[in-house]
Amino acid sequence: MKAESNTRGRIYIADNNPVYRDLLKLMLEQQGHSVRLFEDGYYLLKALRVNKTANIQLPDLIICELNMRVIDGFALLDEIRNSMQYPAVIPFIFLTDCSSEEAMIQAAKQKQCKVFSKSELLKPLIETIYEVLPTSTITQILR
């Protein structure tokens, strides 16, 4: 991880899927961001409380899965904005596995946050893989 003074932004990621957490961390650190990972909203809240008590700088952004086990994305956002009294100071971006647009619309309107479907994030990658695979030698060998 790069030194705090050389980073573009401090980003906290809460997602119960370790693959997405690690992938996002890798991509963001390559862009010069400092990234901390949390497997659930509960642990992210705990870290924010420690930061507040120790007078440590807040993250510049939180990227959060909507559907987590202990504390979901909506509850995390509400807790941070209401109980911790950080109203709209920390921007949120939600990720979701939810195929229902209803959840995405609810988050975007009520919570004033951006929401992205995980499948939509990967769609360009998957399309590129299908474009490349038919001409690759590995695919031809396996046929």
Protein Blocks (a to p, Z undefined) as FASTA:
>chain_A
ZZfklpfbdcddddfbfklmmmmmmmmmmnopacdddfbfklmmmmmmmmmmnopacdfb
dcddfbdfklcfklmmmmmmmmnopghklccddddfbfbfklmmmmmmmnopacddfklm
mmmmmmmmmmmmmmpmklmmmZZ
